[in-house]
Amino acid sequence: MKKTWPRLASMAALLLCALPATACRMTMALEQWPPYMYREAHGGYAGLDLELLRAIFKEARCTLVTLPELPAARRLLLFREGRLDLMVAASDTPERQAYARFTVSYRDEIVGLLQKPGHAVSPPATSFAQVLRGKQTLLAPRVGWYGDAYAAAMPALEQHGRLNLFAGIEQGVRMLDAGRADLLLGDTLAVRHAARLQGVALAALPFTVLRAPVHLMLNPRTTSPADLARLDDAITRLRQQGVLAAIRARHERGGD
């Protein structure tokens, strides 16, 4: 009888290993935020975040289900109601931790200043603090977080007539091209993408205004800690293998 128990324990362990893992399936709504996610001419969707997401889910052996486009406010409402499992490019904040769980970072958000070649102010600025102390005028998005330095300087910039706000990246590029300001503040990759589509040449100033990690945001009501662990492990492996960096580099070269 004593010899039987070890044999039964071994058989049970083998049986558990043979059982399929619990299904990992998550639903998200598509959006328009080129070049991170956008609808192509033929109706399909592409973009950096979507490609990164598909690589992560494949590595994690999870299934990604995409729903039709929804505006940002609607996506967040459905997420908080438990009708969406996943949101991308999310900042991990104390407020959101009350209703969401976050993966490790899968990419950085990079905010910079761009200008039209040939319109540089002399001497060239080498830091954001130097720009703020100078007389250059800025174009900046009307909504969003672009770092503590910009937030602190915004009232003074507005007071001295050095700040113009725009609603969308495409509008910002058109305003810069029309000479409405010296510099454009924004997500560097998104600005470059919009400028390329409009045929506007831009050059980035040689410093970063803000570099911040972004995460996949999971709904704790519809996903499990095991789901989070699978995605975390997948992101970590793909980062170590250089896969995520290679995807981003291709998009930065204009391969989006």
N, C-alpha and C positions, 0 to 999 in steps of 0.2 A: 504493500500500500504506500509506503514511503517513497518508492521509486516512481509511482504513478503520478504523483503531484507535479514533479518537475517536467514530466513528459506532457501533461495536460497544459501546464503553463506555457511551454514552448509552442504547442499547437495553437493556443489562443493568441499568442503574439504573432505567429505567422498569419493567422486568419485576419487579425486587425490590420496587418501590413498590406494584405491583399485587397481589403475593402477600398472602394474609391473614396477620394477626399470629398468633403462637403463642397457642393457646387459654389463657386465664387462668381457671381454675376451681378453687375452693377449697371444702372441706367443713368444717363446724363442727357441734358438738352444741348443741342448745338447752338452756336452763336456766331456773330460776325465781328471778328477782331483780327483783321489781317495784320501781319502774316501768321498769327498764331492759330487762327481758325477762320476759314472763309469758304463760301460757296463758289465753286468753279463754274465756268461757262456751260458745261454739260450737265450741271446739276449736282455733281458729287461735291464732297467736302475735302479740303486739304488744309495744310498749315503745320507750323512747327509743333504747337501743343498737341494737335491731333496725332501727329506722327510719333511724338514722344510717348503719348498715352497708349497708343497701339503697341509700341515696343514694350512698354512696361507691363501691360496686360498679357501680352503673349508670353513674356518671361515668367510672369506670375501664374500662368495657366488659368487666367480668369477670363470671363466673357464680358465684353463691353457692348452695351446696347445704347444706341444714340436715338434721341427723339428729335422732332423738328425744332427749328429755331424758336427761341423765346427771348424777350428782352430781359435785361439783367434783374430788374425788380421782380419780375414774374418767376424767373429761375430760383431766386432766393426764397420767395414765398413758398413755392412747391417743395423746395428742399426742406424748409423748416416744418412743412406739413407732412413730411415723410413720403412724398411722392416722387422725389428724385434721390438717388443714392450718392451722387458724386458731383462735385464742382471742381473746375480746374483753376490754376493760377491764383490760388488763394493765399492771403497773408494769414499767418497764425497769430491771432490776437486774443487777449483775455476775454473780450466780449464774445467772440465766436466760439471759444472753448466751452461756453455754456450750452451750445447746441450742436457742436460738431467735433469730430476727431480729425487729426491731420497726419498725413504721411511725412516722412523725411522730405526735405527739399528735393525737387527733381530738376530745377533750373533756377537761375538768378534773373531777376528783373533788373535791367540796367537803364538808368535815366542819364541822359547827357544833354549837352548843348550843341546845336548844329548851326552852321551859317552858310551863306552862299560863298563859294570860292571867289576871291578877288574883292570881297567886301570886309575883310578882316580889319579890326581896329589895331593900330600900332601904338605901343608894343602889344603883342598878342597876350591874351590872358592865359595863365597857367594854372588857375584854380577858380573855383566857384566864388570864393570869398573875394578874389580880385575883381571878378565881374561885378559883384554886388557893390563894391567900392567905386567902380567906374561910372561911366555915363551911358553904357550900352543899354539899348532897349530890348525887352524880352517879349516873346510870344509864349504863352503857356496854356495848357488845357484848363478848362473851366472847372472840371471835377477831377478828383483823384489825389493821392498822396505822393509827394515828390521830395520828401526828406525834410528834416527839421530846419536846415539852413534856409531853404526856399520858403517854408511856412513862416519863419520868423521875419524874413525880409519882405514878404508879400505886401504888407500894409504900406511900408515906405516906398516900395517900387510903384504902387498904385498912386500914392500921394504925389510923387514927383513925375507922374506921367510916363513912367518907364515900362509899364506893363500893359499888354493887351491880351485878352483871353479869347480862346477859340473853343468851339463845341466839339470838333472832330479833327483828327490828325490831317485829313485831306484839306480841310479848310485852313489849318495852321500852315501847311506847306504853301498853299496858294497865297496866303497873307505874307509869308516870308519872301516868296518870289516877287511879290508886288512891292516890296520895300517897306512894309508896315512896321518892321522892327529889324534890329541887327541880328538877333539870335532867337532860336526856337528851342524851348525846353520840352522834352518828352521822352518816351520810351524809344531808345535809339533804334532798335530793329523795326519798330512800327513806323517811325518817321522815315527811315531809309526806304522802306517798302513803298510808302505813299509817294515819296519823291521820285522813285524810279518809275512808278506808273504814270506820273505826271510829266516825266522828262525833265525834272529839275535836279541840277547837280548840287549836292550838299557836301560839306566837310564838317567832321566832328571836331570840337575842341579837345585838346589832349588830356582830358581828365574826366572822371566819372562823378556826376552829381550825387547819385544814389545807386547802390548795389544792394538788393534785398532778396532773400530767398523766397520762392513761392512753392506751394505745396498742393497736393490733391486733398480736397476737403471731403470727408466721408460723413454720411448720416449715421449717427449711432443708433438710431431707431431701426434702420434697415440693413446695417452692415455689422459685422462682428469684429472683435479684437483679432481673430484669426485672419479675417480679410485684410485688416490693416497690416498685420505682420507679413502676409504674403506680398503685398505691394511694397512695403518697406524693404524686404529682402530683394525683391526684383530691382528696385531703384538702386540699391546699394551695389548689386552685382553689375548692372549695366553701367553705372558710373565707374566702377573699378576697371571694367573692360574697355572704357573709352567710347562706348556706344552712344550715350547721351550727348557727349561733347561733339562727336562726329556729326550727329544729326543737326545740332545747332550750328556747327561750323558751315555745313552745306547751305543752310538757310541764310546765314550771314553773308555768304558769297553770292547770294541771289538765286540759289537753287530752289526757292520755294515756289 
